[in-house]
Amino acid sequence: MKKTRRKVDKKSKKKSTSSENSKIKNATPLTYDGIKFRSKLEVYCYKELKKHKIYANYEPVTYTILDSFYFNNKKVQGITYTPDFVGEDFIIECKGWMNDA
């Protein structure tokens, strides 16, 4: 059985749960129109696109930027990119407040 670790915020001593987005500071996951978004900003963007009848899919594809490889007998993790919204001829990446990560 795999153990799940909980991260503790040193300032507030608050334990993060699986429903929180631990990689992005202050991101609140939400479900809207049956879609699970990672943040309120993504929900806002989705609503604006829908309001203006601009068709875009939410996180429909993941691109491999660099495949994983071995260097000095150690595996180097590959790099992938999943854009937030992809339309017919555009990509939108929602970015919130900057943090130390």
Order of alpha helices (4+ residues) and beta strands (2+ residues): beta-beta-alpha-beta-beta-beta-beta-beta-beta-beta
